[in-house]
Amino acid sequence: MKSQECPRCSNTARLSKRTFSDQALAALVVWKDLSEKHIDEPICEDCYEELRDVLIERIEDVKSVQPRQFNRAS
């Protein structure tokens, strides 16, 4: 796997597609931690860890965000 530019942070790294629930994605979009256009885009490990940490730190807030359906790439 070769390195590419991460669409979220623009760093050059190995990218992987990450799976988040619709509710987690909605929370990240509402909080502006993830752009809706980057849903289903592969991201780097650093971005994944950052987003995961945000969700863990704000777990109670995640529960109050209304889940949304996102148009996901096939």
Phi and psi restraints in degrees (value plus and minus 20) as a CYANA .aco file:
   2 LYS   PHI    -113.5   -73.5
   2 LYS   PSI     141.8   181.8
   3 SER   PHI     -97.9   -57.9
   3 SER   PSI     124.8   164.8
   4 GLN   PHI    -159.2  -119.2
   4 GLN   PSI     151.7   191.7
   5 GLU   PHI    -101.0   -61.0
   5 GLU   PSI     106.2   146.2
   6 CYS   PHI     -89.6   -49.6
   6 CYS   PSI     109.9   149.9
   7 PRO   PHI     -89.2   -49.2
   7 PRO   PSI     -39.5     0.5
   8 ARG   PHI    -107.5   -67.5
   8 ARG   PSI     -65.3   -25.3
   9 CYS   PHI    -133.3   -93.3
   9 CYS   PSI     -30.2     9.8
  10 SER   PHI      50.1    90.1
  10 SER   PSI     -11.5    28.5
  11 ASN   PHI     -98.4   -58.4
  11 ASN   PSI     130.1   170.1
  12 THR   PHI    -105.8   -65.8
  12 THR   PSI     101.6   141.6
  13 ALA   PHI    -182.5  -142.5
  13 ALA   PSI     152.9   192.9
  14 ARG   PHI     -96.3   -56.3
  14 ARG   PSI     112.1   152.1
  15 LEU   PHI    -127.8   -87.8
  15 LEU   PSI     126.1   166.1
  16 SER   PHI    -158.1  -118.1
  16 SER   PSI     126.3   166.3
  17 LYS   PHI     -95.5   -55.5
  17 LYS   PSI     111.9   151.9
  18 ARG   PHI    -134.5   -94.5
  18 ARG   PSI     126.2   166.2
  19 THR   PHI    -129.7   -89.7
  19 THR   PSI     104.4   144.4
  20 PHE   PHI    -145.8  -105.8
  20 PHE   PSI     131.8   171.8
  21 SER   PHI     -87.3   -47.3
  21 SER   PSI     140.9   180.9
  22 ASP   PHI     -79.7   -39.7
  22 ASP   PSI     -57.1   -17.1
  23 GLN   PHI     -87.6   -47.6
  23 GLN   PSI     -62.2   -22.2
  24 ALA   PHI     -84.2   -44.2
  24 ALA   PSI     -63.4   -23.4
  25 LEU   PHI     -81.8   -41.8
  25 LEU   PSI     -62.9   -22.9
  26 ALA   PHI     -79.7   -39.7
  26 ALA   PSI     -63.6   -23.6
  27 ALA   PHI     -82.5   -42.5
  27 ALA   PSI     -66.9   -26.9
  28 LEU   PHI     -82.4   -42.4
  28 LEU   PSI     -56.8   -16.8
  29 VAL   PHI     -90.4   -50.4
  29 VAL   PSI     -65.4   -25.4
  30 VAL   PHI     -80.2   -40.2
  30 VAL   PSI     -61.4   -21.4
  31 TRP   PHI    -100.1   -60.1
  31 TRP   PSI     -22.0    18.0
  32 LYS   PHI      44.0    84.0
  32 LYS   PSI       8.8    48.8
  33 ASP   PHI    -107.6   -67.6
  33 ASP   PSI     -36.7     3.3
  34 LEU   PHI    -164.8  -124.8
  34 LEU   PSI     109.7   149.7
  35 SER   PHI     -96.0   -56.0
  35 SER   PSI     120.2   160.2
  36 GLU   PHI     -78.6   -38.6
  36 GLU   PSI     -49.5    -9.5
  37 LYS   PHI     -90.6   -50.6
  37 LYS   PSI     -34.8     5.2
  38 HIS   PHI    -116.3   -76.3
  38 HIS   PSI     -19.6    20.4
  39 ILE   PHI     -84.2   -44.2
  39 ILE   PSI     114.1   154.1
  40 ASP   PHI      54.3    94.3
  40 ASP   PSI     -16.7    23.3
  41 GLU   PHI    -107.0   -67.0
  41 GLU   PSI     121.5   161.5
  42 PRO   PHI     -85.9   -45.9
  42 PRO   PSI     123.5   163.5
  43 ILE   PHI    -149.9  -109.9
  43 ILE   PSI     146.1   186.1
  44 CYS   PHI     -99.1   -59.1
  44 CYS   PSI     145.9   185.9
  45 GLU   PHI     -81.5   -41.5
  45 GLU   PSI     -59.6   -19.6
  46 ASP   PHI     -81.9   -41.9
  46 ASP   PSI     -64.1   -24.1
  47 CYS   PHI     -85.5   -45.5
  47 CYS   PSI     -61.8   -21.8
  48 TYR   PHI     -79.5   -39.5
  48 TYR   PSI     -67.2   -27.2
  49 GLU   PHI     -83.0   -43.0
  49 GLU   PSI     -59.8   -19.8
  50 GLU   PHI     -83.3   -43.3
  50 GLU   PSI     -66.6   -26.6
  51 LEU   PHI     -85.2   -45.2
  51 LEU   PSI     -61.6   -21.6
  52 ARG   PHI     -81.5   -41.5
  52 ARG   PSI     -63.6   -23.6
  53 ASP   PHI     -82.7   -42.7
  53 ASP   PSI     -60.7   -20.7
  54 VAL   PHI     -79.5   -39.5
  54 VAL   PSI     -65.6   -25.6
  55 LEU   PHI     -84.0   -44.0
  55 LEU   PSI     -60.2   -20.2
  56 ILE   PHI     -85.9   -45.9
  56 ILE   PSI     -65.5   -25.5
  57 GLU   PHI     -83.9   -43.9
  57 GLU   PSI     -50.8   -10.8
  58 ARG   PHI    -134.3   -94.3
  58 ARG   PSI      12.1    52.1
  59 ILE   PHI     -74.7   -34.7
  59 ILE   PSI     -59.5   -19.5
  60 GLU   PHI     -86.0   -46.0
  60 GLU   PSI     -56.2   -16.2
  61 ASP   PHI     -89.7   -49.7
  61 ASP   PSI     -54.3   -14.3
  62 VAL   PHI     -79.2   -39.2
  62 VAL   PSI     -61.1   -21.1
  63 LYS   PHI     -81.7   -41.7
  63 LYS   PSI     -46.0    -6.0
  64 SER   PHI    -111.0   -71.0
  64 SER   PSI     -26.9    13.1
  65 VAL   PHI    -103.5   -63.5
  65 VAL   PSI     112.4   152.4
  66 GLN   PHI     -89.5   -49.5
  66 GLN   PSI     102.0   142.0
  67 PRO   PHI     -80.7   -40.7
  67 PRO   PSI     128.8   168.8
  68 ARG   PHI    -150.0  -110.0
  68 ARG   PSI     135.1   175.1
  69 GLN   PHI    -111.2   -71.2
  69 GLN   PSI     111.2   151.2
  70 PHE   PHI    -131.6   -91.6
  70 PHE   PSI     126.5   166.5
  71 ASN   PHI     -93.2   -53.2
  71 ASN   PSI      89.3   129.3
  72 ARG   PHI    -122.1   -82.1
  72 ARG   PSI     123.5   163.5
  73 ALA   PHI     -89.3   -49.3
  73 ALA   PSI     126.5   166.5
